[in-house]
Structure formats: C-alpha cells, structure tokens
Amino acid sequence: MRMNILVTGGAGFIGSHLCDYLISKGEYVSVIDDLSTGFFENIVHLQDNSRFQYINDTILNKDRMNSLVQQCDAIVHLAAAVGVKYVVENPLASIETNICGTEIVLNLANKHKKKILIASTSEVYGKHMHAPLKEDDNLIYGPPTTMRWSYAASKLIDEFTALAYHRTKKLKVAVFRCFNTIGPRQTGIYGMVVPRFIQQALRDEPISVFGDGQQTRTFTYVGDVVESICRLMECEKAIGEVINIGGTEEISISELAKRIKSLVGSNSEIIYIPYEQVYGKNFEDMMRRVPSSEKLNHLIDFVPQTPFDTILEKTAEYFRSII
C-alpha cells in the first residue's frame, strides 16, 4: 500500500534527497518549505510527477499545516534553521522556527494520530571531547551569550517536546540526530565546510579554514542518511527513541582541506582565519564530534558506510557540473 509522506523542509539538502528516495519507492510525497534555507531547484525535477506536490509556505502556518497533516500517513520533520553561519546571523528566527514550528508539527501529528520522525542534530552534544558520542551522554553547553548554543538548546527542546508527546500522549515519534551530512546539492552559504572547501578549491581560491583546523568531525553521505531515515520510519522499536545517524571516519578540518585540495587537483592556498573574524565575538566551536552507531545498527541493521573519499568525489563531481 502506497503511503503519503509529508516532508517539512523538503526543498532543503537532505529533504530533497529524501523526496527522491521516497518517490523512487513509489510513495506519495507532499513538501512544505518556505525556501528560507532550501532551494526550489532541488525539487524542480519532481514537479511533473503525479505523486509529488510542493507547497511554498511556512510550518508556522497552522491552518495549512493542519490540512497537510490530516491528509498524510506519516511525517518527516526536517524544517529548521541550518548551518552555523545562518544561526549566528539569525538567532531569533532560528529559535522561532526550531521551537515554535516543531511544537506546531507535533501538536498536529498528535491531533491526527500520525507517526512522525523529528530531525535533530549532533550539535545537541555540546562541548564533549570524548568519542564516540552516545545518545544517553550528558550534554555540555556554553553560556547564553554565545549564540551558537541557542541552536543546540532549541533542538534539544524539540527532542524533549517530542519525547513528552510520546510519554504523555502515546504519539508515535522518533528523533534522529544527524552528524555532518554531505553530498550533492548542499550549499556552503550557511557555513557548511565541505561544499565551501570544494568550491574554493575548484576555483583555485584560498581554502579558508576557520580557527586552527585541529577540530575534528565525521561526515556522512546524504544517501546513507536518507536510507537510515526511511528504515527508522518502518521500525516500531525506534518509537520513543533518540538515534544517532553519522559516519565513523574522523578527520581534522585542516586535513580535510588538504584532502579536498589534492582530490580536485587545486592550486589553492590553505589559509587560517580566526573565528572572531568570521563569526564575531563570543563564538565557540566544538572540537570533536564522533557518533556511536551502535543503537542505529541495533534498530535497523544498517549504518552509514559510504567511504569518505567516495563522498568527497560525488560532492566534487556535483560542484564541477554547476561551477
């Protein structure tokens, strides 16, 4: 039986790939996106598909959301403020979208008894230095004067709210925390490091590393993230749980710049720019972020596994086609 899946933020990077995947499986897909950080170009190829509809509106529009939730079978809630740069520059809008928007979606999912998956982020772990990060780890944040933590805190409120709906209303909800998802269609304008590095390298512009480059991350291919989301949607044991979705190969940002420069055969110089020059005063970065995939693997017998070099090659190929 075909399902009608509502994807909030479906014109975004992950959302558009999720739409492609669901359509390829024969599902019906409805997208609501106000294009504040998404792009219509990401879904334009789906416009003539009879199993796809796009609504240009905000999730803060309760009447529109009520109609969409009522008509769907399940929801994947991806609509949110994205990217360090965007959050630092738009703190109030980020908090409003993340907290008020998610409350609207959860309230309507509960009203119409629809299963819902809520997207969260590895940012909620805060300033941990140990690895791997497990879903039940304590969380460590900085002061409220540092706007970056407003994003982590707002997404954590989303998690608390989702779990509260499950515990008090028996809503079928699961939360997934994404760790640095990358691939084709991702933009660098909101602070995402890999597309920014690749575009700079392809243009032989200086590759700009923020800070000293010793901060480390793992990166996950968007196709693996989308498959994980869809498997979690079908997994009853995921209900009421918080689950990491992330890669395992840890790399410093400095080494990332070098690897991308080599991959594309660039003549770019690698330069280091102080955080304050980029984000202003009172900025803090997370020095390490490596997920545990044990819970994900236990629930759906799958973990992101696309090799990091393959991810970089696919992403570089995409940007070569549009530059």
N, C-alpha and C positions, 0 to 999 in steps of 0.2 A: 504493500500500500504506500503510495506516494505521500510525503509529508510536505507541509508548507512551513518553511523555517523563516522566521523574522530575524534579520541580521541588522542590529543597530550599528551605525558606523561602517556600513558595508561598502562605502566608496573609499575607505582607507586602505592602507597597505595590506594588513592581514585580512581585513574584511573582504576585499575584492578577490583575494585568492580563495577564501572560504566559499564565496559565491560560486566561483568557477568549479570548485570541487563538488559542491552540492548539486549544481546543475548537471555536471558530468555523471552524477549518480542517479539522475532522473527526478530529483526533488524539485519542488516549487520554492522559489526564494523571493521574499519581499525585503527591500532595503529602505531604511530611513537614514538620511545623512544630510546635514546642513552644509557640508563642504567647508567647514571651518578649518579642518586639517586634512580632509580627504579630497579626492580629485575625481571629477566626473569621467575623466579619461580612463580611469582604472576599470570602469564598468561599462563604458560606451559599447564595447563589443557584445554585451549581453542584452542590449536594448530591444533587439528584434526577436528575442527568444520568448515564446509564449509562456514559459514557466518562470519568467522573471519580471518583477516590477520594481521601479525605483520611485521613492517619494523624497523630494527635496524639502526637508523640514527638520526641526529640532526635536529631540526627545523630550524637551521641556514643554512641548505642546501636548497637554494631557488628552484633549479630545481626539487628536489624530492618533496618538499612541493607543488610546483605548480601542479604537476601531481596528488598528493593526494587530494588537494582541488578541483581540476577540477572534479574529479570522485565522490566526496561525495555530500550528500544532506545538511548536517549541520556539524558544528564543535563544539566540546567542548575542549577549550584550557586550559589544566592543566599543561603543561610542564613548569617548573620553578625551580629555586633554592628553596630548602625546608629546614626548620629547623634552629634554631638559631646557633647551633654549625657549621653547614656547611657554613652558610652565613658569620659568623665571620672569619672562616678559609679560605674562598674562595670569598672574596668580589668582585674582578674584574670579575670572571667567573659568579657570581650571577647577577651582573648588566648587563653583556652582554646577558645572557640568557633571563633575565626578560624583558629588554627593546628592544634589537635588535630582539630577537626571536618573541616577541609579535607583533612588527611592521611588520615583515615578514608575520605572520599569518593573521593579519588584512588587510594588503595590498592585499594579495591573495584572502581573503574572499570577499573583495570589488570587485576585478577584476572579479571574477567568480560569484558574487552575491549570496553568501552562508550565511545563518544565522549562527551566532557564539555566543557562551557563553564564557566569559572570567573569569577565576578564579582569584580572588584577595584574600585578607587576612585581618583579624582583626588587623594585625599589622599597617595598614594604620592609625588607630585612634591615635596612638602615646601614649602620657603620660596622657590621660584623667583619672580622678578618679571617675567620676560620672557614674551612671548606671540608665537605660540601654542606650547603645550607639546607636544612630540613624544615619541613612545613611546620613543625611544632617548636622550632627555635624561638627563644626570646628575641625581641626587636629592640634596636638601639637607634634613637634619633638624636639630632642636634636641637638647638633652641628654635623657637618660633620666629625669631628674627631672620633666620635663614630660610628663604622662600622655597628652596628645593624640598625641604621636609614637609611642606604643605601638600605636595603631590603624594608623597608616601603616606602621609596621615589620612588624606582624603580617600585614597584607595583602600587603606586599612578600614576606614569607616564603612566603605562599600562591603568589605568582607564581613565585618561584624553585623551589618544590617542583613545581608544575605543569610548568614547562619542563624540570626534571630528569627527570620521568617520561617526557616526550616524547623527550628526547635519549637516555636510557638504556634505556627500556622500549618506545619507539615508540608510546606511548599517544597516541591522537588527542585532543588537548586544545588549546583556545584560551582566552585570557584577555582579558576586556574591562574597560576602566576607565570607569566611569560618572562623569559630571560633573553634579552637582546636578540630579537628575531630579525633576520636579514634576508635579502633576496631581491629579485626584480620588482620594480615599481616603488621601492622605498625611496623616500626623498631625504636629502641631507639638510633641508632648510630649517628643520625643527631641532637640530642638534645631533642627529644620528651619525655616528662616527664612520661606519663603513662606506655608505654612499658618498659622504663628504670626501673621504680619503681617495676613493676610486675616481671621482670626478676631477679632483685636483691632480691626481697622477696622470689621468688620460690627457689633461690639458697642459701637462708639464709645468703646472703651477706649484708653488711651495705647498707641501703637505703639512698642514698645521696641527700639531699635537698640543692639546691643552694640558697645562701642568707639566710635570717632569716625565710623563709617559710610563711611569712604573705601575700605575693602576692596572689591574688585570680583569679580564672578562672572559666568558664563554659566549659563543654565538651559535644561533640555531637557525636552520633553514626553514623558511616560511612554509614549505610543503610539508615538512615534518610536524610543524605546529598545527597546521590545518588538519592533518590526519589525526593527530592526538585529540584535538577538539571534537572531531566527529565521532571518534571512538568513545570519548568520555560521554558524549550525548546519548550513546546507546548503552552505557554502563550504569546499571542500577546501584552498584556498590559505590559509585562516585557521589551519589546524592548525600548532601550534608558534609562533604569533604572539601579541603583545600589542597590543590595538587600543583606541584612544580611542572613546568614544561621548559626544558632547557638543554643545551648541549653540554659536552663534557671536556672539550679541549680548551684549556686555559692558556691565554696569551696576554702579554702586556700590550698596552696601546702603542708603545714605542716599537715593539716587534711587529705589531700589526701594520704600522706604517711602512716598515721595511719590506714586509712580505708583499704588500699591495704594490709598492714601487717596483719590486722585482717581477711580480706577476704580469703587470701591464707593460713592462719594458720602459718605464718612465725615466726621464731625466730630472725629475723634480728634486728639489732640496727638501729635506725634512727639517722643519723649524719647530721650536718650542715656545708657546705663548702662555704667560701667566694667566691663571684663572680669572684674576681680578680684571685683567684687560678685556676678557671675553664676557664675563657674567656680572661684573661689578663687585662691590664689597660683600662680605658675609656669605661667600659661596663655599660649600663643602662638597667634596666628591667622595664616592665610595671606592675604597682602594682595592677591594676584591669582591667578586661575585661569581660563585660557582655553585650550581644546584645539585641536590641529590635527586636522582631519577628513580629511586627505589620504589616510591609509592606509585608513581605513574606506571612503571613496569608491572607492578603487582596487580594494578587495577585493569589495565588494558593489554598487557603483554606486548608493549611497544615502547620504545624510547627513541628520541631523535638520533639519527645515526648517519646522516649525510656528512661525509668528510669535509673538514673546514676548507681545504683548498678547492674542493668542488663547489662549495657555496660561494666562495670568492670568485671563481671562474664564471659561474652562472650570473652573478651580480655584475661583474665587469662586462660580460657579453651584452647584458641589457643596456648598460650605460653607453657602450660603444655604439649601439643602434640608435640612440637618441641624441648623442652629442654631435 
